[in-house]
Each structure stands twice: as structure tokens, then as C-alpha cells.
Amino acid sequence: MSKIGKLSISIPEKVKVALNGNLLNIEGPLGKKVLNLDLKIFDLNILEGKEVSIKPKIIDENTKKLWGMNRSLLNNAIIGASTGYEKILELSGVGYRAAIKGKILNLQLGFSHDINFDIPDELKITVEKQTIIKITGSDKQLVGMTASKIKSIRPPEPYKGKGIKEKGQYILRKEGKKK
């Protein structure tokens, strides 16, 4: 049995879940998501629009792995459609700042040039106090991937801690050279 897969998912009032063939449509106040489920392997039960449960037809090693993953994908899509996801990035360093110009995030990170990062259409990025970037959206994977791409432009370094980090991320600090 999959520990995660056997748990049922409660659907918030604002979210609608409908099954059309192999496609599961999830619609909420923050967006729409379409999941492709393999109904040859899984049974999907929608109970009066309030709960969803997923169970494999035949339990073996492969379906156990897919069971938990599909349940997590379904849960993430429902949470994204109702409340959404958010990542907060912090810029630390002298002269490091961010600004939004239309659909482009402009970053000044101590390089000889500015970095322009294109904002995906499904996401909303806001800049607070020039050093805090807030990424919000309904797709968990897209929010995390965008945050990771922005962090990879200037990862935090261990001596002074300068760079882009997530809020609450611990940076292992090293001691400098001794005389």
C-alpha cells in the first residue's frame, strides 16, 4: 500500500473537478489545470464534488510508485487552483536590486550589465523594497522552477553570503583567510 496514495483529497468549495475521458479538469478561482491520468491503471472516484480518491486496479511495484505520485500531482493541482503557491526570494549584497519593467524582471547583481529575466505568463512576480522578489502562481512546478532559475543567476556565496536566496534558506558560512 502507498502511504500517500491511499489518502483521499478534500476539494474546497470554490474548486470544480470533472473527468472527461483520460483528462481531469480542475478549475478554481486562481486558474485551470488539466491532468492526464492513465485510467487503465487507476480508478478515480469523485464523491459528490467534495472528495477525490485514486486507487490502482492491480497493485504491483510500479503501480505503487505511480499511485503516490499521481495523488500528489492531483493534490498540488487542487491546492494551486484554490490558494496558489508562493516563493519569496531575497537579494543580499551591496548594490543588488530588482525592478519590474513590463513583463521583464530587471536584476542588478554586481555584474557589469543588468540581467533581464522574462516572466512566464502564468506567474505573477512582484518586487518589494528592491531586494525582495515574490513569485506567485497556481502551478507548483512552474513557481519552483522559476525561483530556481532566478536563484541560479547569482547563487549565495559562502564567505559574505552575497547572492539570491529563498526566504529562510540557511547559507553555510565559511571563515576567511587568516593572516
Secondary structure in CASP SS format (residue, H / E / C, confidence):
PFRMAT SS
TARGET T0000
AUTHOR 0000-0000-0000
METHOD secondary structure of the structure
MODEL  1
M C 1.00
S C 1.00
K C 1.00
I C 1.00
G C 1.00
K C 1.00
L C 1.00
S C 1.00
I E 1.00
S E 1.00
I C 1.00
P C 1.00
E C 1.00
K C 1.00
V C 1.00
K E 1.00
V E 1.00
A E 1.00
L E 1.00
N E 1.00
G C 1.00
N C 1.00
L E 1.00
L E 1.00
N E 1.00
I E 1.00
E E 1.00
G E 1.00
P C 1.00
L C 1.00
G E 1.00
K E 1.00
K E 1.00
V E 1.00
L E 1.00
N E 1.00
L C 1.00
D C 1.00
L C 1.00
K C 1.00
I C 1.00
F E 1.00
D E 1.00
L E 1.00
N E 1.00
I E 1.00
L E 1.00
E C 1.00
G C 1.00
K C 1.00
E E 1.00
V E 1.00
S E 1.00
I E 1.00
K E 1.00
P E 1.00
K C 1.00
I C 1.00
I C 1.00
D C 1.00
E H 1.00
N H 1.00
T H 1.00
K H 1.00
K H 1.00
L H 1.00
W H 1.00
G H 1.00
M H 1.00
N H 1.00
R H 1.00
S H 1.00
L H 1.00
L H 1.00
N H 1.00
N H 1.00
A H 1.00
I H 1.00
I H 1.00
G H 1.00
A H 1.00
S H 1.00
T C 1.00
G C 1.00
Y E 1.00
E E 1.00
K E 1.00
I E 1.00
L E 1.00
E E 1.00
L E 1.00
S E 1.00
G C 1.00
V C 1.00
G C 1.00
Y C 1.00
R E 1.00
A E 1.00
A E 1.00
I E 1.00
K E 1.00
G C 1.00
K C 1.00
I E 1.00
L E 1.00
N E 1.00
L E 1.00
Q E 1.00
L C 1.00
G C 1.00
F C 1.00
S C 1.00
H C 1.00
D C 1.00
I E 1.00
N E 1.00
F E 1.00
D E 1.00
I C 1.00
P C 1.00
D C 1.00
E C 1.00
L C 1.00
K E 1.00
I E 1.00
T E 1.00
V E 1.00
E E 1.00
K C 1.00
Q C 1.00
T C 1.00
I E 1.00
I E 1.00
K E 1.00
I E 1.00
T E 1.00
G E 1.00
S C 1.00
D C 1.00
K H 1.00
Q H 1.00
L H 1.00
V H 1.00
G H 1.00
M H 1.00
T H 1.00
A H 1.00
S H 1.00
K H 1.00
I H 1.00
K H 1.00
S H 1.00
I H 1.00
R C 1.00
P C 1.00
P C 1.00
E C 1.00
P C 1.00
Y C 1.00
K C 1.00
G C 1.00
K C 1.00
G E 1.00
I E 1.00
K E 1.00
E E 1.00
K C 1.00
G C 1.00
Q C 1.00
Y C 1.00
I C 1.00
L C 1.00
R C 1.00
K C 1.00
E C 1.00
G C 1.00
K C 1.00
K C 1.00
K C 1.00
END
